[in-house]
Amino acid sequence: MSLHIRNSTFDWGAKTYIMGVLNITPDSFSDGGQFNNVDTAVDRAKALVTAGADIIDIGGQSTRPGAEQISLDEELNRVIPVLTAIRKVTDLVISVDTTRSEVAKAAIDAGGDIINDISGGTYDPEIFKVASEAQAPIILMHIRGTPATMQQLTDYDDVVAEIISFLNQQIEIAVNTGINRNQIIIDPGIGFAKNYEQNLEIFRRLKQLRQLNCPILIGPSRKSFIGRILNQPDPKGRLMGTAAACSAAIFQGADIVRVHDVKEIRDVCLVTDAIVRS
């Protein structure tokens, strides 16, 4: 299987692809306020390209635990000017991290390529129609509740089985809306309505998501489960833990890793790929 977007070909299974995080928010958990104007965001995007990112993921709504949702106008005002400016300086694939169909449509119209929906299409089902009409790939992530409530919703009988059931249901909705199955990417949602033990279990059993026949994205970058293991309260001090998590995920079948530290994780992916995929 492969996916062609602009000048890029994603040949699933041949290598691990890197999604570079660009949070244009004042309150994201590890880099809030660093890139929340057009100039700093464009500089960050250029740095991600130079570091070796395959995708730039632009998000205007913080999804950290406890985050409250901003207004539609605020999200549009954050995302669209930045995306428009970045598109002028690079042909790299751009994804927009949003749960709103209006933001997804405006982003695609402004030059975005992929819709990255942390709700898996549950917050605003119209997002499936936007992806179908634009023939845009969509990333469907597993979550319960909202970022404000999700950490109170971690009671599962079998966390991986329930993730697979949820994603299978959302894939079916996407396909029935007209989205080509080869344009669907899945994400188990590390840290989203999962506790410490559940996050580790997802890594151990990630290969089970292969039964859904979609590329797998995983986003462990700087997250709190790594901080707990390392006794590291500062998210920016979790680079080596993120590297270990990404390598483990690649061993278990991940196709894309979503990270803040692209340059360093690129080396991790190159070495792990040489061991796993050769």
C-alpha positions, -999 to 999 in steps of 0.1 A, spaced: 0 0 0 11 35 -7 -3 71 -5 6 99 -29 3 135 -17 18 164 -36 54 154 -43 55 128 -16 49 91 -17 42 73 16 52 37 9 38 20 40 61 -7 54 92 6 36 102 31 63 89 51 92 76 85 84 79 115 108 51 140 116 66 171 131 44 189 157 36 226 152 14 238 180 2 274 174 -14 276 208 -6 295 240 -13 265 263 -1 232 248 16 210 274 52 212 263 56 241 238 26 264 244 32 300 234 64 293 214 50 293 179 17 311 182 23 339 156 28 336 119 65 345 119 76 321 146 54 294 132 69 297 97 104 296 112 94 265 131 80 249 99 112 256 80 132 240 109 110 209 108 116 206 70 153 209 75 153 184 103 137 158 80 100 158 88 77 141 62 46 159 75 40 192 93 10 189 117 -5 223 125 -28 225 155 -46 256 169 -65 239 197 -46 225 227 -56 189 235 -36 185 267 -55 169 296 -79 195 311 -78 218 280 -111 236 273 -122 241 237 -117 275 221 -142 291 198 -145 283 161 -134 318 151 -104 316 174 -92 283 159 -97 296 124 -78 328 132 -49 308 146 -47 281 120 -55 295 86 -30 325 84 -2 302 96 -10 274 72 -13 299 43 21 314 51 38 279 55 23 267 22 41 296 5 75 284 16 73 246 13 56 218 -7 59 194 22 27 176 32 7 196 58 -19 181 82 -43 201 103 -50 189 138 -87 197 143 -120 181 152 -141 208 134 -154 203 98 -153 241 92 -116 243 102 -108 212 82 -124 226 50 -108 260 54 -74 243 60 -77 222 29 -88 252 9 -57 271 21 -33 243 10 -35 217 37 -34 180 27 -44 158 56 -71 160 83 -59 148 117 -90 144 140 -83 134 176 -120 125 180 -120 100 152 -149 119 136 -171 117 167 -172 154 177 -182 166 142 -193 139 118 -194 164 90 -156 162 89 -160 129 70 -179 147 43 -152 174 41 -125 147 36 -146 128 11 -153 159 -11 -117 171 -10 -103 135 -14 -81 143 16 -66 116 38 -79 115 73 -63 104 106 -88 88 130 -77 87 166 -93 69 196 -105 90 225 -132 90 252 -148 122 263 -130 155 256 -95 167 266 -113 184 296 -128 151 308 -108 123 292 -86 114 322 -117 105 342 -128 80 315 -101 53 317 -122 23 328 -118 -4 301 -123 -42 302 -97 -45 274 -82 -12 263 -67 -25 230 -98 -45 220 -120 -14 227 -96 8 206 -98 -16 177 -136 -18 180 -139 20 180 -115 25 151 -132 -2 131 -165 15 135 -152 49 125 -133 35 95 -167 20 83 -184 54 87 -156 70 68 -157 45 39 -195 48 38 -191 85 35 -170 81 4 -135 82 18 -112 57 1 -99 32 26 -63 37 15 -67 74 26 -74 64 63 -47 64 89 -54 52 125 -40 64 159 -46 46 192 -45 79 211 -16 75 236 -25 95 267 -61 103 255 -84 87 281 -56 62 290 -38 58 322 -1 49 327 -5 11 325 -29 13 295 -4 34 275 23 8 281 -2 -20 271 -10 -2 238 27 -2 230 31 -39 238 0 -48 217 2 -22 189 7 -49 163 -29 -60 169 -41 -28 152 -27 -42 119 -60 -62 116 -77 -29 106 -55 -27 74 -47 10 78 -13 27 84 -7 33 121 3 66 136 15 69 172 22 101 192 42 94 223 63 126 222 71 141 256 40 126 272 34 121 309 38 83 309 74 89 298 78 115 325 66 90 351 91 64 340 120 89 339 109 109 370 111 139 346 85 166 352 98 188 324 83 176 291 113 190 272 135 167 293 118 135 279 137 133 245 154 100 252 123 85 266 104 96 235 132 80 214 128 47 232 90 48 228 92 55 191 117 27 185 94 3 204 64 14 184 83 8 151 91 -27 163 54 -32 169 44 -19 134 40 19 136 42 36 102 42 73 114 56 88 146 43 122 157 71 141 175 84 175 186 121 167 182 123 157 145 161 158 140 168 135 169 139 111 162 149 109 125 181 92 136 161 68 159 138 59 129 167 53 105 185 29 129 153 11 140 142 8 104 175 -7 94 170 -34 121 133 -40 117 125 -34 80 157 -46 62 
